Amino acid sequence: MDSNIIEIFGLMAGAVTSIGFIPQLIKGYKTKKLDDITYFMPLILVLGMTLWLIYGFLIESLAVMVANAVGIGCNLSLAFMKKMYS
């Protein structure tokens, strides 16, 4: 299979996965309540996604790098919002 098509599938998968964080961020921003979210969940995800990001750089995969960079940003935003609104 063409490597460009494979990379496109990876980018689409990363986009769908990253979009999954958006509803929680919007709800948290609107309600200013993130009591149900612990600090551990987003911070553990940031750690895991950082490792995936490094892996993406090592294998030179744009899809892995972009998906995890966006995921890191979303999870850090979630942790920041929890701190700010608590």
N, C-alpha and C positions, 0 to 999 in steps of 0.2 A: 504494500500500500504506500502511496506517496507520503513522504514525511510532512509535507505542508498540510495535507488533509488530517493527518494524525495530530499535528499541533493545533489545528482549528478545533478538533474535537476536545482536546485538552483545555483550550481557552474557553470553549462553551461550557464544559463541565465546571471549570473554575468560576465562571461567571454565575452559573446557577447556584453553586455552593455559597459563594460570597453574598449573593442577593438574599440568601436565607437569613442573614443577620439584620438586614435593613428594617423589617417590621418591628423587631425588638428595639432597635435604636429609635425609630419613630415613636413607638409607644412610650418609651422611657422619656423622650424629649417632651412629648405632649403632656404626660401625666406627672412627670417629675418624681415618679415612684419606681424604684428598682429594688424594693425590699426582697423580692423573691429570688434575686440573683445574688449569688455569693461572689466574693472577689476571686475565689479559687478557680471557678469555671473559666472566665475569660483569661486569667493569667496562665493557667495550665495550657489553654489553647494557644496563647501567644508563644509560650515556650515550644510547643509542638510545631506550630507553624513556622517559627524561626528556624527550627531544625530542617523542616521541609524547604524553606527558602534557601538555606545554605546548600541543601542537596540539589535544588533546582539550578543554582549557580554552578555547582560542580559538574552536573550533567548538561549544562547549557540548555535548559528547557524553559522557554519563555512562559509556557502555560503554567508550569509549577511555580515559577517565580512570581508571576502576576497574581495568580490566585491566592497565594499565601501572603503576599504583601498586602493585598486588599483585606484578607482575613485578619491579619495582624492589626491593621488600622481600625477595623470594625471592633475588634475585641478590646483594644486599648481605649477606643471611644466609649465603649460600654463600661469599662472599669472607671474611666474618668467621670462619666455621668453618674455612676453610682456614688462615687466619692463626693461629687459636687452637690447632688440632691439629697444626700443622707444627712 
